[in-house]
Structure formats: C-alpha cells, structure tokens
Amino acid sequence: MRLLCVGRHAYLSEHLCRYFRGLGADCAAAVGAAEALSLAEQYEPHVVVCDCDFITPTLLDEWAVEPQMADVPLLAVSLTRRPEELPPVELLGVAGVLYLPVLERAQILALLAGAHRSRGVVPPVGWTPPVGPQSITAR
C-alpha cells in the first residue's frame, strides 16, 4: 500500500513515513499542500496520512477538485491530540482520525486496509448484480 504522509514540516512528514514504513507501507513524505499535490500526481497514493493540525476546510476544498487527490481517502493522524479533542470525523472531512500512541499494529493495519480504496468501484465479495452485465453496458 502506498501512503502519502503530509506534514507541516519535514521532520513530521518524515517521522510519519518512518512510522508507517515500519508497518510495511511504501511511503512518500510531503511538506505542505503544494508538495502533496505534486507528489500525489507521480506517486498515486492509496491513502493520504496527514497531520490533523494541517487539515483545514480550505485544504479539503482544494484537494477535492484535484484529480490526483479527490478519490484518495484521507486519514488524520496525531501524535499529541486524542480524537475526542478534535472535531468529529464528519466535520473534519476525513476517513478517520488516528491517535498513534494508543493504537496497536493490528489496529492500524486494519484501519489502513479499511480506508484503502482501489481506483474505481469494487463490489463486496460474493455480490452479484441484480441485472445481467449486458443491461448495464447498454445504457
């Protein structure tokens, strides 16, 4: 899984990369929104991991219209602030909030797997369409 780790400064984004590389992820570090957009175009991340203090409505609006970021799940991460100290996930506009000091390896891997989306739509395992494939393409 490719993670784009975004922080306000190089130390933080590199630290996030080291942390998630230790879990087996392929990571790229970005400092700031502009560098994140530039790297996302080349790197094609499966998930963006971003310092929760860096996420603002303006940032989310900017990323929502960028093809390389619009469909990529965003996880807010913190090393210092607990999720209850932040606005609810729905208000933050992210797939989830991770307070790294209290999560175990298995929990983080499950959260990353849950956030990861392949490009396009993937139906649930065992799902069959209610109509034949020819009906869908005939539209």
N, C-alpha and C positions, 0 to 999 in steps of 0.2 A: 504494500500500500504506500502511495506517495502522499506525504504530508508537506504542506507549505506552512512553515512556522513563522508567524508575523509578530514582531515586537516593536516597541517604540525606539529601541536602541539595539545595537549589535550584540551586546552582552546577553540581553534577554532572549533574542531570537536564536542565537547560537546555543544558549542553555536549553531552550525548548527542543532544539534539534538533537542535542546530546541525550536528553531525557527520552525522547521518542525513538531515537536510533537504538537505545538500549532495550527497547521493546520489539525491535526488529523492523521498524518502519524505515523507508527510504525518505529522507528529509532534505528540504531546501530551506535556508534561512533568508528572510526578507526583513529589511528595516523600513518601516513606513508603508503607506498605501501605494505610492507610485512604484516602488520596487516590487511590492507584492503583485501588482498588475503585470509588470514586465516579466517577472519570473513565472507567473501562472500561465502566460501565453506559451512559453517554451517548455515548462515542466509538466503541465497538465495534471495538477494535484487531484487526488481523490477526495481529500478533506483539507480544509484550511483550519489550522490551530492558531488562534490569535489571543494575545494578551487581552483580558477582559477590560482593562482600563483604556485600551486603544479603540475599542468599538464604540462608535457614535452613530446616531441616525444618519448623519451626513455620509459617513463612510459606507454604511449599508446601502444607502441610496446610490452612491457612486458605483459600488461593486455590483448592484442588482442589474445595471444596464450594460455591464461589460460581459461579452460572451464567454470569456475565459474564467469568469468568477460567478456568473449568475446562477449556475446549476450546481455549484460545488458547496457541499454542506460546510457550515462554519461552526466550529466549537470554540467557545470562550474558555480560556484557561487562566488559572490564578495560582500563584504560589503563596499569596498572603491573604486574599479575601475569600471568605466562605460564600457558597451560593446564596445563603439566606441574607447576606449583606449586599446582594446585587438585586437589580430589578428582576422580575420573573422572566423566564426564557422567552415567553411570548412577547414581552415588551422589548427585550434585548434584540429580538430578531435573529436568534441563533438556534442551531440544532440542539445545543446543550451547553452546560457550564460544568467544567471540571476543576475541582479544588484538589490539585495534585498531591499535597501532603497526606491526605487521608485515604486515597484510593490505592487499592492493591493492583498488582499487574493484571490479574484476570479481569478485574472490573474495567480497567482502562481499555484492554483489548476488546472486551465485549462492547463498550461504548463506541470505540472506533469502528468496529465491524458494523454496528447498528447505524452509524452515521454515514458510512461509505455507500455511495450510490454509483453504479456503473453509468456510463453515459447512456441515455435513453431510458425506456421503461422496462423493468424486469418484473414479470408476474410472479406471484407467490408459488412456491413449489407445489406441484400437483394441480394447479389451476388449469382449467380448460375453458376456452371461450364459449359463450352461450350460442354463438353462430359460427358457421364454418369460415375458414380463412378467406375463401373467395368472396364472401359477403363484405368483409372488411376492406378488401382492396378494391372492390367495385365502386366505392363511394366517390 
